Amino acid sequence: MADKDLLPEALVPPIGLRPELMPRHVAFVLDGNRRWAQARGLTTLEGYEAGVQALKKIVELSCTWGIRAITVFTMSVENFFGRPEMMREINFGLELIVPGIRDQMVDMLARERIRLHVIGDLSRMPPSLQDAAREVEEMTRNNSRLHFTIAACYSGKWDIAQACRELATKVQDKLLMPEDIDEAMLASHLSTNVLEPELACPDLVIRTSGELRLSNFLLWQSAYSELYFTNILWPDFGEDEYLEALKDFQSRERRFGKSKSSQAE
């Protein structure tokens, strides 16, 4: 639930949505840019450019409606290294992910007080993109109205494995005992630890383009997230579609693994 004391000026959800039931963190799998372009006889690059414009609108709406964090899955490790026949298209997308958002959204990031994070195995990305990620993170580090996280060259399995490696190193260095490791400690070593603990796990995960799977996205963090799937291709996902997803979210009863009877108690 959104905390009214944190950002009262931002809590302006549209008619039909209840402020107290708004998700604090929404995650998106941005799927369908290439198919959107092909259906219109456009280039893949034009499809990704349309996707960036759709993303800009969703970021603006999230600020207006009082959502505290959004995370977007832009490129997986599997995309980057498992599909050599598509590397030219993937490179187009990569060039638009961080540099494109930095260049096209810089004014909005400052105006709306949005802090941008980039997570994933960035060491595998070209140095120019690593530099762009560090630059945009530094530019926005003092902003706090909305946390906007880009998962690029990201894998949920990689995220859990790298957290385990960090903990194993601490045990090896005798900074930690194995019995000290619990779920909270492991979670604090995931890449989403750039967010406050109460925002690290998405309340709602939205995937566009009709695919019905998470595709290795935020596997640990999405354990109790509500999932929403739509056939809409990402460049066509706008205000009406976002509203529909949020209304569906607000209609659900969230139990976090508990039964109705245990919740009542």
C-alpha positions in Angstrom: 0.0 0.0 0.0 1.1 3.5 -0.6 2.2 5.5 2.4 0.3 8.8 2.4 2.8 10.4 4.7 5.6 9.9 2.3 4.4 11.7 -0.8 1.0 13.3 -0.3 1.4 15.5 -3.3 1.8 12.5 -5.6 -1.3 10.5 -4.5 -3.7 11.5 -7.2 -4.9 8.2 -8.7 -7.6 8.5 -11.4 -11.3 8.0 -10.8 -12.0 4.3 -10.2 -8.8 3.6 -8.3 -8.5 3.6 -4.5 -5.4 5.4 -3.1 -5.0 3.0 -0.2 -4.9 0.0 -2.6 -2.4 1.4 -5.1 0.7 -0.8 -5.5 3.9 0.7 -4.2 6.1 -1.1 -6.8 5.1 -2.2 -10.3 7.4 -4.2 -12.5 7.1 -4.5 -16.3 8.3 -7.0 -18.9 8.5 -4.8 -22.0 7.7 -7.3 -24.6 6.6 -6.8 -28.2 8.6 -3.9 -29.6 9.9 -5.9 -32.5 6.6 -7.5 -33.4 4.9 -4.1 -33.2 7.4 -2.7 -35.8 7.1 -5.7 -38.1 3.3 -5.4 -38.1 3.7 -1.9 -39.4 6.5 -2.4 -41.9 8.9 -0.5 -39.7 12.4 -1.2 -38.6 13.3 -2.8 -35.4 15.0 0.4 -34.3 11.7 2.3 -34.8 10.0 -0.3 -32.7 12.4 0.2 -29.8 12.1 4.0 -30.2 8.3 3.6 -29.9 8.8 1.4 -26.8 10.9 4.2 -25.1 8.1 6.7 -25.7 5.6 4.3 -24.2 7.9 3.8 -21.2 8.2 7.6 -20.8 4.4 7.9 -20.5 4.2 5.0 -18.0 6.9 6.7 -15.8 5.0 10.0 -15.9 1.7 8.3 -14.9 3.4 6.3 -12.1 4.6 9.6 -10.6 1.2 11.2 -10.9 -0.6 8.2 -9.4 1.6 7.9 -6.3 3.4 4.7 -7.2 6.8 4.7 -5.5 8.9 2.4 -7.7 8.8 0.8 -11.1 11.2 -1.8 -12.5 11.4 -2.5 -16.2 12.9 -5.7 -17.8 14.5 -4.5 -21.0 17.1 -7.1 -21.9 17.9 -10.5 -20.4 21.2 -12.3 -20.3 19.6 -14.9 -22.6 18.6 -12.2 -25.1 22.1 -10.8 -25.1 24.1 -14.0 -25.3 21.7 -16.7 -26.5 20.4 -15.3 -29.8 23.5 -14.5 -32.0 21.2 -14.2 -35.1 19.5 -11.2 -33.5 22.6 -9.4 -32.2 22.3 -6.5 -34.5 18.7 -5.9 -33.4 19.6 -6.4 -29.8 22.4 -3.9 -30.1 19.9 -1.4 -31.4 17.8 -2.0 -28.3 20.8 -1.8 -25.9 21.8 1.6 -27.4 18.3 2.9 -26.6 17.9 1.4 -23.1 20.2 3.5 -21.0 21.6 6.2 -23.3 18.2 6.7 -24.9 16.5 7.1 -21.5 19.2 9.4 -20.3 19.0 11.6 -23.4 15.2 11.5 -23.9 14.1 11.6 -20.3 16.7 13.7 -18.5 14.4 16.7 -18.1 11.5 14.6 -16.8 13.8 12.8 -14.3 14.9 16.1 -12.8 11.4 17.7 -12.9 9.6 14.7 -11.4 12.4 13.9 -8.9 12.9 10.4 -10.3 15.9 8.4 -9.2 17.2 5.9 -11.8 18.9 2.6 -11.0 20.4 0.1 -13.5 20.7 -3.5 -12.3 22.0 -6.6 -14.0 25.3 -8.1 -15.0 26.6 -4.8 -16.4 30.1 -6.2 -16.7 28.9 -8.0 -19.8 27.7 -4.8 -21.5 29.8 -2.6 -23.7 31.9 0.0 -21.7 29.9 2.9 -23.3 26.7 1.5 -21.8 28.3 0.9 -18.4 29.5 4.5 -18.4 26.0 5.8 -19.4 24.5 3.8 -16.6 26.8 5.2 -14.0 26.3 8.7 -15.4 22.5 8.6 -15.2 22.6 7.0 -11.7 24.8 9.8 -10.5 22.7 12.5 -12.1 19.6 11.3 -10.2 21.0 10.1 -6.9 19.4 12.8 -4.8 15.9 12.2 -6.2 13.4 10.2 -4.3 9.8 10.7 -5.6 10.0 7.6 -7.8 12.6 4.8 -8.0 12.9 3.9 -11.7 14.9 0.7 -12.1 16.1 -0.7 -15.4 17.0 -4.4 -15.5 19.4 -4.7 -18.4 21.5 -7.8 -19.1 19.6 -9.2 -16.1 18.6 -12.7 -15.0 16.7 -13.7 -11.9 18.9 -16.8 -11.6 22.0 -14.7 -12.0 20.7 -12.3 -9.3 20.3 -15.1 -6.8 23.6 -16.8 -7.7 25.5 -13.5 -7.3 23.9 -12.9 -3.9 25.0 -16.4 -2.8 28.5 -15.8 -4.0 28.7 -12.6 -1.9 27.4 -14.4 1.2 29.8 -17.4 0.6 32.7 -14.9 0.4 31.8 -13.4 3.7 31.6 -16.8 5.3 35.0 -17.7 3.8 36.4 -14.5 5.2 34.9 -15.3 8.6 32.7 -12.2 8.5 29.6 -14.4 8.7 28.5 -17.7 10.0 26.4 -20.0 7.7 23.7 -20.2 10.3 23.3 -16.4 10.2 22.1 -16.6 6.6 18.3 -16.3 6.3 15.9 -15.0 3.7 16.2 -11.4 4.7 20.0 -11.5 4.5 19.9 -13.1 1.1 17.4 -10.6 -0.1 19.7 -7.8 1.1 22.3 -9.0 -1.3 20.1 -9.1 -4.4 20.5 -6.4 -7.0 17.3 -4.8 -5.9 18.9 -3.8 -2.6 19.3 -0.4 -4.2 15.7 0.2 -3.1 14.4 0.5 0.4 13.5 -2.9 1.8 9.7 -2.1 1.7 10.0 -1.4 -2.1 12.4 -4.2 -3.1 9.6 -6.6 -4.1 7.0 -5.6 -6.7 3.4 -5.7 -5.7 2.4 -6.2 -9.4 4.2 -7.6 -12.4 2.8 -6.7 -15.8 3.9 -8.5 -19.0 2.8 -7.3 -22.4 2.5 -9.1 -25.8 0.5 -12.2 -24.7 3.4 -14.3 -23.3 2.4 -16.0 -20.0 5.6 -16.4 -18.1 8.2 -14.4 -16.1 11.1 -15.3 -18.3 13.7 -15.3 -15.5 12.7 -11.8 -14.2 12.8 -11.0 -10.5 12.3 -14.6 -9.5 13.0 -14.1 -5.8 11.3 -10.7 -5.6 8.1 -11.8 -7.3 7.4 -14.7 -5.0 4.1 -13.0 -3.9 3.6 -10.5 -6.6 0.3 -10.3 -8.5 0.8 -11.2 -12.1 -1.0 -9.4 -15.0 -0.7 -10.5 -18.6 -2.0 -8.6 -21.6 -2.0 -9.2 -25.4 -1.2 -5.6 -26.0 2.3 -5.0 -27.5 4.5 -2.8 -25.4 4.5 0.3 -27.7 0.7 0.3 -27.5 0.6 0.0 -23.7 -0.7 3.4 -22.6 -2.8 5.0 -19.9 -6.0 2.9 -20.6 -4.1 -0.3 -20.4 -2.2 0.7 -17.3 -5.5 1.7 -15.6 -7.0 -1.7 -16.5 -4.0 -3.5 -14.9 -4.3 -1.4 -11.8 -8.0 -2.0 -11.5 -7.5 -5.7 -11.8 -4.8 -5.5 -9.1 -7.1 -3.7 -6.7 -9.8 -6.3 -7.2 -7.6 -9.1 -5.9 -7.2 -10.3 -2.3 -3.5 -10.5 -1.4 -2.7 -13.2 1.1 1.1 -13.6 0.8 0.7 -17.4 1.2 -1.7 -17.2 4.1 -5.2 -18.7 4.1 -8.3 -16.6 4.6 -8.8 -17.9 8.1 -5.2 -17.1 9.2 -5.6 -13.6 7.8 -8.8 -13.1 9.8 -7.1 -14.2 13.0 
